[in-house]
């Protein structure tokens, strides 16, 4: 099948290769990551949930100047929670 193929225009082959490489770079580049060697010390405040506590009450107490919805979303993400429901005795990290 390819034994009878003759390369008529090397420029077309080069253009095709450049196009393929450009597409590969464009799809791979956004997913590359860099790491730094710097250590960052992060500390959190932890609180034990009492009976009757809600995220809204905690937001009012621990983040009075913030939008409670943003603070609650941050707490949910920080603790890997699946909902905003709290259980008495549960320990959660606060931003």
N, C-alpha and C positions, 0 to 999 in steps of 0.2 A: 504494500500500500504506500509506504513512504519512500520506497526505493526509487520511484520515478519523480519524487518531488524535488524541485530545484528552487533554491533561494534566489528569487529575482531581485528583491530589493532589501538589502541589509538594514536600511533605514526603517522599514516597516517593522522588522523584528526588534530593533532597538527601541522604537516608540512603544511597541507592545510591552516590552520588558519594563520600561520606565513607568508605564501606566500601571502595570501589575504591582511594581514595587511601591508606587505612590499610594495605591489602594491599601496595601498591606500596612504601610506606615500609618496611614490615616485611621485604620481600624485598631491597631495595636497601641499606638502612642497614648490615647486617652486613658488606657488602663495601666500604664506604667506608674510605679510608685517610687518614692525616695524615702529613705530613713535617715534620721540624724542620730548622731552618737550622744546627743545631749540627754541627760536624765532630768526628768521633771518630777518634782515632788508634789503630789496632789493629795490633799487630805479632805475628808468629808466629815460632816457631823452625822452621827447616827442617833436615831430616836426609836424608842420602843413604843409601839402603838398601844394606846389604852382603849378600853371598851367604850364604844360610842364615838371614837375619833373618826373624822372623815378627812379626805384630802383637802377639801375646801377650808376646814378649820385649821389644818396644818399650814396651808398657804397663807391664811390671814395672820397666823401667829409668827411663822418663820420668814415670810416674805411680804411684809405689809405694804411695801411701795411698788410691788410688781403686779403684773396682770396674773391673777390666780390660774388662769387657763394655761399660760406659758410655763409657770412654775410647776404645775401639776404634770404637764407633759414632760418636762425635764426630769422630774422625780420618777415617773413611770419608765422613761428610757434608761435612766441611770441605774435603776434597780432591776431592769428586765422584767417588769410586771406586764401581765396581759390585760389588766383592767385597773381601774382606780379603786376597786374594793379593797378595804383593809381588814385585817384580822387582829384581834387583841393579842398582844404578845409578839407580834411580827416586828422585826427590826428593819428599818429602811434607812438608806443613806440619803442625806439631804445635800443639795448643791450649795 
